[in-house]
Amino acid sequence: MKKNLPPSPPGHKLFGHITGFAKDPLNYMMKISREHGGILYSRVINYKIVLISKPEYVKYILQENNRNYTKTSGYKPLKLLLGKGLITSEGDLWLKQRRLFQPAFNRESIMNYTKIVGECVDDLLLEWNNIDPDSKLLNVSHEMMKNTMVIVGRTLFSSDLSKDTALVWEWMTYALEYVNNRTKTYPFNFSSKIPLPKNIRFTKAVASLDNMLYRKIDERRKEKGDFTDLLSMMMSAKDEETGKGMSDGQLRDEIMTIFLAGHETTANALTWTWYLLSQHQEIEEKLHRELDEILKGEIPSYQNLGNLRYTAQVVQESMRLYPPVWMIGRRTINEDQIGQYHIPKGVDVAISPYVLHHHSEYWDQPEVFDPDRFSSENIKKQIPYSYIPFGGGPRLCIGENFAMMEMILIVAKVAQKYKLLLPKGTKVEIGSSLTLRPKEDLKMELYKRVI
């Protein structure tokens, strides 16, 4: 008896749906999801993909039956950079590393990090204070990336990376571009070991990053003192069963993972937030009123961050419209049944937070920037798994609370003192690389607030 596969949108007889996915994956997935429903069967030549955009199915895959789903082979290019860190590892290794990491992101740890984040933002604002708004535009993309990179350095290593920012930026940017290009062309890639110019440059970039990370690990092993940063917590963590800690190689993979996830995704979310605020003056004014009324000119702290509800809503709504991680991939270990449809063994399943977050069936006027969607009253009405900027299920991003604290604090401290305006006529487009970022660096006019 023929098994009932999900419906498939029209495609080329030989190449399947390669044109749509290659040309404009975000809009293509939006289009076919609207036209053909919440579960679709697509094909790129012989590479088969099931696209899921129905919250109850997403919940089933990420949470209820997560043991039947592993990471897709599309994550292989990312392993070239991250090794076997939390994002790319599977099974027992992932579970062991996750447990070792947990204390580094508990409430007490995040309270300690808040002070560091605040100090890093203060340093950024001091630099901005010397900028003449008539002289040049501020590269907001670069400023947010630079600031989150410094924050990672301070919270991860208790070390100021500001002097190395330019080099680290260069290495990481090329490594990410390389991995992104291989992800786009997967599974049609030649070996990364072939001595082609781009492969050689990637190898050098990763080697430079590795040298920096191994140097930090070696220095910490030799140092004496009571450190409370992420590196020390990871080095002191012991496996409950074996009593062993992480090897230098494991530490390297996890540090690289935090380095990527801790600055790339956060910086992109913040960049989109400044863009959206510049386009919605009434929302920006409401944000300013909250900051002025609650903080009264005082410095934001961990204790009063929880009172900045509208500030948090602005960040949440920004990540709804522009989720930094716009694609989550899984592969079936065994065949499955989702709704009325058969899902074969060994098939890739694609879940796009971007598609979910823009779906008119789950969001009223989904293209409108409206932070009130996340008010304490409205958030109760949200359909579970229709909003997943940090993923879901057991593999929910372990740094979610840290990231939210960091973004709320940065938005609060910057918006207390400055306004960022987009020059008239500037067109901002999405560039869907590994993370969702503006296609071109976002450059804005910087003005001091008059309170």
KOLDRENMAR-951009 format. One record per residue (C-alpha): x, y, z; residue in three letters. Coordinates in steps of 0.5 Angstrom, whole numbers, plus 500, padded with zeros to 3 digits. Example, Ala and Ser with C-alpha at 12.3 -4.5 7.8 and 13.67 -1.06 7.14 Angstrom:
REM KOLDRENMAR-951009
((525, 491, 516), 'ALA')
((527, 498, 514), 'SER')
***
This chain:
REM KOLDRENMAR-951009
((500, 500, 500), 'MET')
((503, 507, 498), 'LYS')
((504, 511, 504), 'LYS')
((501, 518, 504), 'ASN')
((507, 523, 504), 'LEU')
((506, 531, 505), 'PRO')
((504, 535, 499), 'PRO')
((509, 538, 494), 'SER')
((509, 544, 491), 'PRO')
((510, 545, 483), 'PRO')
((517, 544, 481), 'GLY')
((522, 542, 476), 'HIS')
((522, 534, 474), 'LYS')
((529, 534, 474), 'LEU')
((532, 539, 479), 'PHE')
((526, 539, 484), 'GLY')
((525, 546, 488), 'HIS')
((532, 548, 487), 'ILE')
((531, 555, 484), 'THR')
((526, 557, 490), 'GLY')
((531, 555, 495), 'PHE')
((537, 558, 492), 'ALA')
((535, 564, 489), 'LYS')
((531, 567, 495), 'ASP')
((530, 561, 501), 'PRO')
((526, 566, 506), 'LEU')
((521, 568, 501), 'ASN')
((520, 562, 497), 'TYR')
((519, 558, 504), 'MET')
((514, 563, 506), 'MET')
((510, 563, 499), 'LYS')
((510, 555, 499), 'ILE')
((508, 555, 506), 'SER')
((502, 560, 505), 'ARG')
((500, 556, 499), 'GLU')
((500, 549, 501), 'HIS')
((500, 548, 508), 'GLY')
((504, 547, 514), 'GLY')
((507, 541, 512), 'ILE')
((511, 540, 505), 'LEU')
((515, 535, 501), 'TYR')
((520, 538, 497), 'SER')
((526, 536, 493), 'ARG')
((533, 539, 491), 'VAL')
((535, 534, 486), 'ILE')
((536, 528, 490), 'ASN')
((536, 531, 497), 'TYR')
((529, 531, 500), 'LYS')
((526, 536, 505), 'ILE')
((520, 536, 509), 'VAL')
((518, 543, 511), 'LEU')
((514, 544, 517), 'ILE')
((511, 551, 519), 'SER')
((505, 549, 524), 'LYS')
((507, 550, 531), 'PRO')
((504, 543, 533), 'GLU')
((508, 539, 529), 'TYR')
((514, 544, 531), 'VAL')
((513, 542, 538), 'LYS')
((512, 534, 536), 'TYR')
((519, 534, 533), 'ILE')
((523, 539, 538), 'LEU')
((520, 536, 544), 'GLN')
((515, 531, 544), 'GLU')
((519, 526, 539), 'ASN')
((525, 529, 539), 'ASN')
((529, 523, 540), 'ARG')
((527, 521, 533), 'ASN')
((531, 527, 530), 'TYR')
((538, 528, 530), 'THR')
((541, 534, 527), 'LYS')
((541, 534, 519), 'THR')
((548, 533, 515), 'SER')
((547, 540, 513), 'GLY')
((550, 542, 520), 'TYR')
((557, 539, 517), 'LYS')
((560, 545, 514), 'PRO')
((559, 548, 521), 'LEU')
((563, 543, 524), 'LYS')
((569, 545, 521), 'LEU')
((569, 551, 525), 'LEU')
((565, 549, 531), 'LEU')
((568, 542, 532), 'GLY')
((563, 538, 537), 'LYS')
((560, 544, 541), 'GLY')
((553, 544, 544), 'LEU')
((550, 547, 537), 'ILE')
((553, 541, 533), 'THR')
((554, 535, 538), 'SER')
((549, 529, 539), 'GLU')
((547, 524, 543), 'GLY')
((551, 522, 550), 'ASP')
((556, 527, 548), 'LEU')
((551, 533, 547), 'TRP')
((547, 531, 554), 'LEU')
((554, 531, 558), 'LYS')
((556, 537, 555), 'GLN')
((549, 541, 557), 'ARG')
((550, 538, 564), 'ARG')
((557, 541, 565), 'LEU')
((555, 548, 562), 'PHE')
((548, 549, 566), 'GLN')
((551, 552, 572), 'PRO')
((555, 557, 568), 'ALA')
((548, 560, 566), 'PHE')
((544, 560, 572), 'ASN')
((541, 566, 576), 'ARG')
((547, 567, 580), 'GLU')
((552, 567, 574), 'SER')
((547, 572, 570), 'ILE')
((547, 577, 576), 'MET')
((555, 577, 576), 'ASN')
((555, 578, 568), 'TYR')
((550, 583, 568), 'THR')
((555, 588, 571), 'LYS')
((560, 586, 566), 'ILE')
((555, 587, 560), 'VAL')
((554, 594, 563), 'GLY')
((561, 596, 564), 'GLU')
((562, 594, 556), 'CYS')
((556, 598, 554), 'VAL')
((559, 604, 558), 'ASP')
((566, 604, 554), 'ASP')
((562, 604, 548), 'LEU')
((558, 610, 550), 'LEU')
((564, 613, 552), 'LEU')
((567, 612, 545), 'GLU')
((560, 615, 542), 'TRP')
((560, 621, 546), 'ASN')
((566, 623, 542), 'ASN')
((563, 622, 535), 'ILE')
((561, 628, 531), 'ASP')
((554, 627, 528), 'PRO')
((555, 631, 522), 'ASP')
((562, 628, 521), 'SER')
((560, 621, 519), 'LYS')
((555, 615, 519), 'LEU')
((555, 610, 525), 'LEU')
((556, 603, 523), 'ASN')
((551, 600, 527), 'VAL')
((552, 593, 525), 'SER')
((560, 593, 526), 'HIS')
((558, 597, 533), 'GLU')
((554, 592, 536), 'MET')
((558, 586, 533), 'MET')
((564, 589, 536), 'LYS')
((561, 591, 543), 'ASN')
((558, 584, 544), 'THR')
((565, 581, 542), 'MET')
((568, 585, 548), 'VAL')
((562, 582, 552), 'ILE')
((564, 575, 550), 'VAL')
((571, 576, 552), 'GLY')
((570, 579, 559), 'ARG')
((565, 574, 561), 'THR')
((568, 568, 558), 'LEU')
((575, 570, 559), 'PHE')
((575, 576, 564), 'SER')
((580, 579, 558), 'SER')
((579, 585, 554), 'ASP')
((579, 583, 547), 'LEU')
((578, 590, 544), 'SER')
((585, 591, 542), 'LYS')
((584, 584, 538), 'ASP')
((577, 586, 535), 'THR')
((579, 588, 528), 'ALA')
((583, 581, 527), 'LEU')
((578, 577, 531), 'VAL')
((573, 580, 527), 'TRP')
((577, 579, 520), 'GLU')
((578, 571, 522), 'TRP')
((571, 570, 524), 'MET')
((567, 574, 519), 'THR')
((571, 570, 513), 'TYR')
((570, 563, 517), 'ALA')
((563, 565, 517), 'LEU')
((562, 567, 510), 'GLU')
((566, 560, 508), 'TYR')
((561, 556, 512), 'VAL')
((555, 559, 510), 'ASN')
((557, 558, 503), 'ASN')
((558, 551, 504), 'ARG')
((551, 550, 507), 'THR')
((548, 554, 502), 'LYS')
((551, 549, 497), 'THR')
((551, 543, 501), 'TYR')
((551, 537, 499), 'PRO')
((554, 539, 493), 'PHE')
((561, 541, 496), 'ASN')
((568, 539, 494), 'PHE')
((573, 537, 500), 'SER')
((575, 543, 504), 'SER')
((582, 540, 505), 'LYS')
((583, 541, 497), 'ILE')
((588, 546, 497), 'PRO')
((584, 552, 494), 'LEU')
((585, 559, 495), 'PRO')
((578, 560, 499), 'LYS')
((580, 553, 503), 'ASN')
((587, 555, 505), 'ILE')
((584, 562, 507), 'ARG')
((579, 559, 512), 'PHE')
((584, 554, 515), 'THR')
((588, 560, 516), 'LYS')
((583, 564, 519), 'ALA')
((581, 558, 524), 'VAL')
((588, 556, 526), 'ALA')
((588, 564, 528), 'SER')
((582, 563, 532), 'LEU')
((585, 557, 535), 'ASP')
((591, 560, 537), 'ASN')
((588, 565, 541), 'MET')
((583, 560, 544), 'LEU')
((588, 555, 546), 'TYR')
((593, 561, 549), 'ARG')
((587, 563, 553), 'LYS')
((586, 556, 556), 'ILE')
((593, 555, 557), 'ASP')
((594, 562, 561), 'GLU')
((588, 560, 565), 'ARG')
((591, 553, 567), 'ARG')
((597, 556, 569), 'LYS')
((594, 562, 573), 'GLU')
((592, 562, 580), 'LYS')
((586, 566, 583), 'GLY')
((579, 566, 584), 'ASP')
((576, 567, 577), 'PHE')
((568, 567, 576), 'THR')
((568, 567, 568), 'ASP')
((565, 562, 564), 'LEU')
((572, 559, 562), 'LEU')
((573, 558, 569), 'SER')
((566, 554, 570), 'MET')
((567, 550, 564), 'MET')
((574, 548, 567), 'MET')
((572, 546, 574), 'SER')
((566, 542, 571), 'ALA')
((566, 535, 572), 'LYS')
((562, 529, 569), 'ASP')
((558, 526, 575), 'GLU')
((559, 519, 573), 'GLU')
((567, 519, 571), 'THR')
((569, 525, 575), 'GLY')
((573, 528, 569), 'LYS')
((573, 535, 566), 'GLY')
((573, 537, 559), 'MET')
((580, 536, 555), 'SER')
((583, 542, 552), 'ASP')
((580, 540, 545), 'GLY')
((573, 540, 548), 'GLN')
((574, 547, 551), 'LEU')
((576, 549, 545), 'ARG')
((570, 547, 541), 'ASP')
((565, 550, 547), 'GLU')
((569, 556, 547), 'ILE')
((568, 557, 539), 'MET')
((561, 555, 540), 'THR')
((560, 561, 545), 'ILE')
((564, 566, 541), 'PHE')
((560, 565, 535), 'LEU')
((553, 564, 539), 'ALA')
((555, 569, 544), 'GLY')
((556, 575, 539), 'HIS')
((554, 574, 532), 'GLU')
((546, 572, 534), 'THR')
((546, 578, 539), 'THR')
((549, 583, 535), 'ALA')
((544, 582, 529), 'ASN')
((538, 582, 534), 'ALA')
((540, 588, 536), 'LEU')
((542, 591, 530), 'THR')
((535, 590, 527), 'TRP')
((532, 593, 534), 'THR')
((535, 599, 532), 'TRP')
((533, 599, 525), 'TYR')
((526, 598, 527), 'LEU')
((526, 603, 533), 'LEU')
((528, 608, 527), 'SER')
((522, 606, 523), 'GLN')
((517, 607, 529), 'HIS')
((517, 613, 532), 'GLN')
((511, 612, 537), 'GLU')
((514, 606, 539), 'ILE')
((521, 609, 541), 'GLU')
((518, 614, 545), 'GLU')
((514, 609, 549), 'LYS')
((521, 606, 550), 'LEU')
((524, 612, 552), 'HIS')
((518, 614, 557), 'ARG')
((519, 607, 560), 'GLU')
((526, 608, 561), 'LEU')
((525, 615, 564), 'ASP')
((520, 613, 569), 'GLU')
((523, 607, 571), 'ILE')
((530, 608, 571), 'LEU')
((530, 616, 573), 'LYS')
((537, 617, 570), 'GLY')
((540, 611, 574), 'GLU')
((544, 606, 571), 'ILE')
((540, 600, 569), 'PRO')
((542, 594, 574), 'SER')
((540, 586, 574), 'TYR')
((535, 588, 580), 'GLN')
((531, 593, 576), 'ASN')
((531, 590, 569), 'LEU')
((525, 586, 570), 'GLY')
((521, 592, 571), 'ASN')
((523, 594, 564), 'LEU')
((517, 590, 561), 'ARG')
((516, 594, 555), 'TYR')
((524, 594, 553), 'THR')
((524, 587, 553), 'ALA')
((517, 587, 549), 'GLN')
((521, 591, 544), 'VAL')
((527, 586, 544), 'VAL')
((522, 580, 543), 'GLN')
((518, 583, 537), 'GLU')
((525, 585, 534), 'SER')
((526, 577, 534), 'MET')
((520, 575, 532), 'ARG')
((520, 579, 525), 'LEU')
((528, 578, 525), 'TYR')
((530, 571, 528), 'PRO')
((537, 571, 528), 'PRO')
((537, 563, 527), 'VAL')
((532, 563, 521), 'TRP')
((533, 556, 520), 'MET')
((533, 549, 524), 'ILE')
((534, 543, 521), 'GLY')
((533, 536, 524), 'ARG')
((533, 529, 520), 'ARG')
((529, 523, 522), 'THR')
((532, 517, 525), 'ILE')
((527, 512, 524), 'ASN')
((520, 513, 520), 'GLU')
((515, 517, 523), 'ASP')
((508, 520, 522), 'GLN')
((506, 527, 523), 'ILE')
((499, 529, 522), 'GLY')
((496, 524, 517), 'GLN')
((503, 524, 513), 'TYR')
((508, 519, 513), 'HIS')
((515, 522, 514), 'ILE')
((521, 517, 511), 'PRO')
((527, 515, 515), 'LYS')
((533, 519, 513), 'GLY')
((529, 525, 511), 'VAL')
((531, 532, 513), 'ASP')
((526, 536, 516), 'VAL')
((527, 544, 516), 'ALA')
((523, 549, 521), 'ILE')
((524, 556, 520), 'SER')
((523, 561, 525), 'PRO')
((522, 566, 520), 'TYR')
((516, 563, 517), 'VAL')
((513, 561, 523), 'LEU')
((514, 568, 526), 'HIS')
((511, 571, 520), 'HIS')
((505, 567, 519), 'HIS')
((498, 570, 518), 'SER')
((495, 564, 521), 'GLU')
((498, 565, 528), 'TYR')
((500, 572, 528), 'TRP')
((495, 578, 527), 'ASP')
((498, 583, 522), 'GLN')
((505, 579, 522), 'PRO')
((509, 584, 518), 'GLU')
((507, 590, 523), 'VAL')
((512, 591, 529), 'PHE')
((508, 591, 535), 'ASP')
((512, 590, 542), 'PRO')
((505, 590, 545), 'ASP')
((504, 583, 542), 'ARG')
((509, 581, 548), 'PHE')
((505, 584, 554), 'SER')
((503, 580, 560), 'SER')
((496, 579, 557), 'GLU')
((497, 578, 550), 'ASN')
((503, 573, 551), 'ILE')
((498, 568, 554), 'LYS')
((494, 568, 547), 'LYS')
((500, 566, 543), 'GLN')
((500, 559, 540), 'ILE')
((506, 555, 543), 'PRO')
((511, 554, 538), 'TYR')
((509, 559, 534), 'SER')
((515, 564, 537), 'TYR')
((522, 560, 537), 'ILE')
((527, 565, 537), 'PRO')
((531, 560, 541), 'PHE')
((529, 554, 539), 'GLY')
((525, 549, 543), 'GLY')
((525, 543, 547), 'GLY')
((531, 540, 550), 'PRO')
((536, 543, 545), 'ARG')
((533, 550, 547), 'LEU')
((539, 555, 547), 'CYS')
((542, 554, 554), 'ILE')
((544, 562, 553), 'GLY')
((537, 564, 553), 'GLU')
((537, 568, 559), 'ASN')
((544, 571, 558), 'PHE')
((542, 573, 551), 'ALA')
((535, 577, 554), 'MET')
((539, 580, 560), 'MET')
((544, 582, 555), 'GLU')
((540, 585, 550), 'MET')
((535, 589, 554), 'ILE')
((541, 592, 558), 'LEU')
((544, 594, 552), 'ILE')
((538, 597, 549), 'VAL')
((536, 600, 556), 'ALA')
((543, 604, 556), 'LYS')
((544, 606, 549), 'VAL')
((536, 609, 549), 'ALA')
((537, 612, 555), 'GLN')
((542, 617, 552), 'LYS')
((542, 616, 544), 'TYR')
((537, 616, 538), 'LYS')
((539, 612, 532), 'LEU')
((536, 615, 525), 'LEU')
((536, 611, 519), 'LEU')
((538, 616, 513), 'PRO')
((532, 618, 508), 'LYS')
((532, 613, 502), 'GLY')
((536, 608, 505), 'THR')
((534, 601, 503), 'LYS')
((535, 595, 508), 'VAL')
((534, 588, 505), 'GLU')
((535, 582, 509), 'ILE')
((541, 577, 508), 'GLY')
((540, 570, 510), 'SER')
((547, 567, 512), 'SER')
((548, 563, 517), 'LEU')
((544, 568, 521), 'THR')
((539, 573, 519), 'LEU')
((543, 580, 518), 'ARG')
((542, 586, 514), 'PRO')
((545, 585, 507), 'LYS')
((549, 591, 507), 'GLU')
((552, 594, 514), 'ASP')
((547, 598, 517), 'LEU')
((549, 605, 518), 'LYS')
((545, 610, 522), 'MET')
((546, 617, 524), 'GLU')
((547, 618, 532), 'LEU')
((544, 623, 536), 'TYR')
((544, 625, 543), 'LYS')
((537, 625, 547), 'ARG')
((535, 631, 550), 'VAL')
((531, 629, 556), 'ILE')
***
